[in-house]
Amino acid sequence: MGPRRARSSPVSARRRSPGEGGAYSYPTNAGMRWYWKAPITKADGTRKPVVRRGHLTKKAALAAMREALADSDCGKFVDPSRQALGAYLDAWLAGLRVEDSTAACYRHLLRRHVQPYLGEIPVASLTAARLDAHYRLLERQGRLDTAGRPTGRGLGPNTIRKIHAVLSAALSAAVDTAQLRANPAAKAHPPTIMQVRAAMREMRPWTAAQLASFLGWSREHSSYHALWSMLAMTGMRRGEALALRWRDIDLEAGTVAVRRGARMIRYKGERGAVYEGPTKNHRARVIDLDVGTVALLRSWRRERGALALQLARDDALVFGTAEGALRDPEYTSQAWKDAVARCRRALGDDAVPAIRLHDLRHTHASVLLSSGVPVKVVSERLGHASPSITLGVYAHVMPGDQRAAADLLAGLVGEAQ
């Protein structure tokens, strides 16, 4: 007999060395799951064993491990942050290099509409699905009163898009600083631009007759009449009117230069304060005034000067307080609400429907556009960045003349036959 040959055995896959990591199964109530464990070199150069659970198959666990090891070799591995979202957002807000008014806006949106709901969730556990669910909640019942209590009324799509934009920026910063591997907000689904525009089309500005009724009443019954009239006849924003100084108005030429805006800025635990800043789009503009508004402003300046000479000087605020200080924008909106309520009691609910102060701006634009004033002219008065913005917001109020267009085309074709 020849030499005895050794029994052959099946070729087995190469076993990983103890330092390379591997995938392992574990039972859960939902069935078997897999986790991987491997030594990882983080972006800061430190090396430690990392465990990631929750994979449905061994293949998926190993694929995730190989991806992590590849990132580790390149010094790009991100160890997801276990910091709570609320604490992270506070730190992010504290480090922002933006204007105070912008930071205050971000802080307001996050502290009222994000942190009370999602603040305890670890940043690493935040998902696009969780954000989508939160946005739906805000749509249904997210509006809070001035004391921070739920009102049961939903936020508008434009506000939710703003919340999403700020939250997305904050989470993008977490990706940049290696606290997150990917931004979950990038795959979330806030309201679309079309939904925002649809909501804007539901606004209820006054007609020219309703505006005339209110201004006729306020002339005799509201100490804010000059301000209400200025807002209605120029389309300025509330803060832009409150920041106007007499040097911005040329009564001889009948123009007003809009260069800045007033904003309320609040910090947690502190009283708010009103500050002047640039306009919303950081652009100045000049608005032509009608003869009646010029006459009203002349009278208003004389009235202010009769209170105190310094209130009529060029550097004085046109619509400041009796002491010459900036008016609180929020208090001004409350004064408007009270004035409209009194007017409705005097003239009837149908004469002047209840609208917000900002709707005076919508009234200005809607009345002009429905009367055939070119979009470009209205856009310039409103201070929009381009006529396309004006068109997107107010296209529904612009008059159509399809019958004339159809007849014109038929006539041209008929002449050519």
C-alpha positions in Angstrom: 0.0 0.0 0.0 1.2 3.4 -0.8 1.5 6.1 1.8 -1.8 7.1 3.5 -3.1 10.4 2.2 -4.5 12.8 4.6 -8.3 13.3 4.5 -9.2 16.5 2.6 -11.5 18.9 4.4 -13.7 21.6 2.9 -12.0 24.9 2.4 -13.3 27.4 5.0 -13.5 31.1 4.7 -10.5 32.9 6.1 -11.2 33.8 9.8 -10.7 37.4 10.8 -7.9 38.1 13.2 -9.0 39.3 16.7 -8.1 42.9 15.8 -10.2 43.1 12.6 -13.7 42.9 14.2 -16.7 40.9 13.1 -20.4 40.5 13.0 -22.5 38.7 15.7 -26.1 37.8 16.2 -28.4 38.5 19.1 -32.1 37.9 19.8 -34.7 40.6 20.1 -38.5 40.6 20.4 -38.7 41.3 16.7 -36.4 38.4 15.8 -32.7 37.9 15.3 -30.6 40.9 14.7 -26.9 41.5 14.0 -24.3 43.8 15.3 -20.7 44.5 14.3 -17.7 45.3 16.6 -14.4 46.6 15.4 -11.5 48.8 16.5 -11.9 52.2 14.9 -9.6 55.1 14.6 -11.6 58.3 15.0 -10.9 61.6 13.1 -9.0 63.0 16.2 -6.6 60.0 16.0 -7.9 58.1 19.0 -8.6 54.4 18.6 -11.4 52.5 20.4 -13.7 49.5 19.9 -17.0 50.6 18.3 -20.2 48.5 18.4 -23.2 49.2 16.1 -26.4 47.2 16.5 -29.7 46.8 14.7 -28.7 45.2 11.4 -31.2 42.7 9.9 -28.6 40.4 8.4 -25.0 39.4 8.9 -24.2 40.7 5.4 -25.6 44.1 6.2 -23.7 44.3 9.5 -20.4 43.4 7.8 -21.0 45.9 5.0 -21.6 48.6 7.5 -18.4 47.6 9.4 -16.3 47.6 6.2 -17.6 51.1 5.4 -16.7 52.3 8.9 -13.2 50.7 8.7 -12.6 52.4 5.3 -13.5 55.7 6.8 -11.3 54.9 9.8 -8.3 54.2 7.4 -8.9 57.7 5.8 -9.4 59.5 9.1 -13.0 60.3 8.3 -14.9 58.1 10.7 -17.7 59.9 12.5 -18.8 58.8 15.9 -22.5 59.9 16.1 -23.2 62.4 18.9 -25.1 61.2 21.9 -25.7 64.8 23.0 -29.3 65.7 23.4 -30.7 67.9 20.6 -31.8 70.7 22.9 -28.3 71.1 24.4 -26.7 70.9 21.0 -29.0 73.6 19.5 -28.2 75.9 22.5 -24.5 75.5 21.8 -25.0 76.0 18.1 -27.0 79.2 18.6 -24.3 80.6 21.0 -21.6 80.2 18.4 -23.5 81.7 15.4 -21.8 84.6 13.6 -24.9 86.3 12.3 -26.8 89.6 13.0 -28.5 89.8 16.4 -31.9 90.0 14.8 -31.2 86.8 12.7 -29.9 84.9 15.8 -33.0 86.0 17.7 -35.3 84.7 14.9 -33.5 81.4 14.9 -33.6 81.2 18.7 -37.4 81.9 18.7 -38.2 79.2 16.1 -36.1 76.5 17.8 -37.0 77.2 21.4 -40.7 77.4 20.7 -41.2 74.8 18.0 -38.3 72.3 18.3 -36.7 72.0 21.7 -39.9 71.5 23.7 -40.7 68.5 21.5 -37.4 67.0 20.4 -35.0 68.5 22.9 -34.3 65.2 24.8 -33.7 63.1 21.7 -30.0 62.4 21.1 -28.7 64.1 18.0 -27.5 60.7 16.6 -31.1 59.3 17.0 -32.8 62.0 15.0 -34.1 60.6 11.7 -35.9 62.1 8.6 -39.0 60.2 9.6 -39.0 61.7 13.1 -38.6 65.2 11.6 -41.5 64.5 9.2 -43.7 63.4 12.1 -42.8 66.6 14.0 -43.7 68.8 11.0 -47.1 67.1 10.7 -47.6 67.7 14.4 -46.8 71.4 14.0 -49.2 71.6 11.1 -52.0 70.2 13.3 -51.5 71.9 16.6 -48.2 73.6 16.8 -49.2 77.2 17.4 -48.5 78.5 20.9 -49.9 81.6 22.7 -47.8 84.4 24.1 -47.4 82.4 27.3 -46.1 79.4 25.4 -49.2 77.3 25.8 -50.6 75.1 23.0 -53.6 76.7 21.2 -54.6 73.6 19.2 -54.2 75.5 16.0 -51.5 74.6 13.5 -48.6 76.6 12.1 -48.6 77.7 8.5 -46.5 76.0 5.9 -44.2 79.0 5.5 -43.4 79.0 9.3 -42.7 75.3 9.2 -40.4 75.7 6.2 -38.4 78.3 8.2 -38.2 75.9 11.1 -36.9 73.2 8.8 -34.3 75.6 7.2 -32.9 76.6 10.6 -32.9 73.0 11.9 -31.2 71.8 8.7 -28.5 74.4 9.1 -27.8 73.4 12.7 -27.6 69.7 11.8 -25.4 70.4 8.8 -23.0 72.1 11.2 -23.0 68.9 13.3 -21.9 67.0 10.1 -19.1 69.5 9.5 -17.8 69.0 13.0 -17.9 65.2 12.8 -20.8 64.9 15.3 -23.1 63.4 12.7 -22.4 61.2 9.7 -25.3 62.6 7.6 -27.9 65.4 8.0 -31.3 63.8 8.6 -33.0 67.0 7.7 -31.7 66.6 4.1 -34.2 63.8 3.5 -37.1 65.2 5.5 -40.2 66.6 3.8 -41.3 70.0 5.0 -44.2 71.8 3.3 -43.4 72.6 -0.4 -43.1 76.0 -2.0 -46.4 75.2 -3.8 -48.1 74.6 -0.4 -46.7 77.9 0.9 -48.0 79.8 -2.1 -51.4 78.1 -1.8 -51.6 79.2 1.8 -50.7 82.8 0.7 -53.5 82.7 -1.8 -55.9 82.1 1.1 -55.0 85.5 2.7 -57.9 87.9 2.9 -56.7 91.4 2.3 -59.2 94.3 2.3 -60.7 95.7 -0.7 -60.2 99.4 -1.6 -63.6 100.2 -0.1 -62.9 98.3 3.1 -59.6 100.1 3.5 -61.3 103.5 2.9 -63.9 102.6 5.6 -61.2 101.8 8.2 -59.1 104.8 7.4 -62.1 107.1 7.6 -62.9 105.7 11.0 -59.3 105.8 12.3 -58.9 109.4 11.3 -61.2 110.3 14.1 -60.8 107.5 16.6 -57.2 106.1 16.5 -54.0 107.9 17.7 -52.1 105.6 15.3 -54.0 106.8 12.2 -50.9 108.3 10.6 -49.0 105.0 10.9 -52.0 102.9 9.7 -52.3 105.2 6.6 -48.6 105.1 5.9 -48.5 101.3 6.0 -51.6 101.0 3.8 -50.5 103.6 1.2 -46.9 102.5 0.8 -46.9 98.7 1.4 -44.0 99.0 3.9 -43.4 96.3 6.5 -44.2 97.1 10.1 -40.6 97.4 11.2 -39.6 99.5 8.2 -42.3 102.1 9.1 -41.3 102.1 12.8 -37.6 102.8 11.9 -38.4 105.8 9.6 -36.8 109.1 10.5 -37.9 112.5 9.2 -34.7 112.7 7.1 -35.9 109.7 5.2 -38.9 111.5 3.9 -38.8 114.2 1.2 -42.1 116.0 1.5 -41.3 118.3 -1.4 -40.5 115.4 -3.8 -43.2 113.2 -2.3 -40.9 110.2 -1.6 -39.8 108.1 1.3 -36.5 106.2 1.5 -36.7 102.8 3.3 -33.3 102.0 4.6 -33.8 100.1 7.9 -36.2 98.2 10.0 -37.1 97.8 13.7 -37.1 94.4 15.4 -37.8 93.0 18.8 -34.9 90.8 20.0 -35.4 88.6 23.0 -32.9 86.5 25.0 -34.0 83.7 27.3 -34.5 85.0 30.8 -34.2 88.6 29.7 -36.6 91.3 28.7 -36.8 92.0 25.0 -35.4 95.2 23.4 -36.1 96.9 20.1 -33.2 97.4 17.7 -32.7 99.0 14.3 -31.2 96.9 11.6 -31.2 96.6 7.8 -34.3 95.9 5.8 -35.4 92.3 5.4 -33.5 91.8 2.1 -30.7 94.3 3.1 -31.7 96.6 0.3 -32.8 100.2 0.4 -35.6 101.5 -1.8 -37.5 104.7 -2.5 -41.3 104.8 -2.6 -43.4 107.5 -4.2 -46.1 109.1 -2.0 -49.5 110.3 -3.0 -50.6 113.8 -2.4 -52.9 112.8 0.5 -50.2 110.9 2.3 -47.8 113.9 1.9 -50.4 116.2 3.5 -51.0 113.7 6.3 -47.3 113.6 7.0 -46.9 117.4 7.1 -49.7 117.5 9.6 -48.3 114.6 11.6 -44.9 116.4 11.8 -46.5 119.6 13.1 -48.4 117.5 15.7 -45.2 115.8 16.8 -43.3 119.1 17.0 -46.1 120.6 19.2 -45.4 117.8 21.7 -41.7 118.5 21.8 -39.4 120.2 19.2 -36.9 117.3 19.1 -39.7 115.0 17.9 -39.9 116.9 14.6 -36.1 117.1 13.9 -34.6 115.4 10.9 -33.1 112.6 13.0 -36.2 112.0 15.0 -38.3 108.9 14.5 -41.5 109.5 12.5 -43.6 107.1 14.5 -41.6 106.9 17.7 -42.9 107.0 21.3 -43.7 110.3 23.0 -40.1 110.1 24.3 -38.7 109.7 20.8 -37.8 106.0 21.3 -38.5 103.1 18.9 -42.0 101.6 19.3 -42.3 98.0 20.3 -43.3 96.2 17.0 -45.4 93.6 19.0 -47.2 96.3 21.0 -47.9 98.1 17.7 -49.5 94.9 16.3 -51.6 94.7 19.4 -52.7 98.3 19.0 -53.7 97.5 15.5 -55.8 94.5 16.6 -57.5 96.7 19.2 -58.2 99.4 16.6 -59.7 96.9 14.1 -61.9 95.4 16.8 -63.2 98.9 17.8 -63.8 99.8 14.2 -65.8 96.6 13.6 -68.0 97.3 16.6 -68.7 100.8 15.2 -69.1 100.0 11.5 -70.1 96.3 11.5 -68.2 93.1 10.9 -68.9 93.1 7.2 -67.6 96.6 6.7 -64.1 95.7 7.8 -63.2 92.1 8.3 -60.6 91.3 10.9 -57.1 91.2 9.4 -53.5 91.2 10.7 -51.4 94.4 10.6 -49.1 92.7 7.9 -52.2 92.3 5.8 -52.2 96.0 5.1 -49.1 95.2 3.0 -51.1 92.5 1.2 -54.0 94.9 0.7 -51.7 97.5 -0.8 -50.3 95.0 -3.3 -53.6 93.3 -4.1 -55.5 96.5 -4.8 -52.8 97.8 -7.1 -52.3 94.5 -9.0 -56.1 93.9 -9.4 -56.3 97.4 -10.9 -53.8 96.6 -13.6 -50.6 98.2 -12.1 -47.6 96.4 -13.6 -46.0 93.7 -11.4 -42.6 95.4 -11.6 -43.9 98.7 -10.1 -45.6 96.9 -7.3 -42.5 94.8 -6.7 -40.4 97.9 -6.4 -42.8 99.4 -3.8 -42.9 96.3 -1.7 -39.1 95.8 -1.8 -39.1 92.3 -3.3 -35.9 91.0 -4.7 -37.5 90.4 -8.1 -40.9 90.7 -9.7 -41.1 86.9 -9.9 -41.5 86.9 -6.1 -44.4 89.3 -6.3 -45.9 87.3 -9.1 -45.6 84.1 -7.2 -47.4 85.6 -4.2 -50.1 87.7 -5.9 -50.7 86.1 -9.3 -54.2 85.1 -8.2 -55.4 88.7 -7.7 -54.2 89.9 -11.1 -56.9 90.4 -13.7 -57.1 88.1 -16.6 -58.3 89.2 -20.1 -58.4 85.9 -21.9 -61.5 86.9 -23.9 -59.7 89.9 -25.4 -56.7 87.7 -26.1 -58.8 85.1 -27.9 -60.6 87.7 -30.0 -57.3 89.4 -30.9 -55.7 86.0 -32.0 -58.8 85.1 -34.1 -58.7 88.6 -35.8 -55.0 88.2 -36.7 -55.6 84.8 -38.1 -58.6 85.9 -40.0 -56.7 88.8 -41.6 -54.0 86.5 -42.7 -56.4 84.1 -44.6 
